């Protein structure tokens, strides 16, 4: 069970919003880069986010260039999962490979600051602030195992193979 506060963003949050281009030179210093995550979408995000919190987006979260660092610095900031109405395919794949769950659900009923509980195996999001329960598609077992190990590389390192 994942639990934390929602940090709500709108539609079209791009990888440029997640990692502003002016900080591209920090790619070799990921902790410093993580201090600027989502700065252009919410300048105060890094001071508000706490370990276990959630990023909640609208449509087309993570669109733009394939910046593998984008989901990584979100995870490094302490975010336990991303919830969005839709997500750019390559961002989704990068996030799962890095061990960051991306959950597709209708985020309209979630407000900024709501306390959420997410059950990855059950496929539910419980909003403890307003009482609503949202569902997301069942995560395939192989993806759950990758997420449980912290990403694809830790999974393969531990198991020595990738079995479907």
Order of alpha helices (4+ residues) and beta strands (2+ residues): beta-alpha-alpha-alpha-beta-alpha-beta-alpha-beta-beta-beta-beta-alpha-alpha
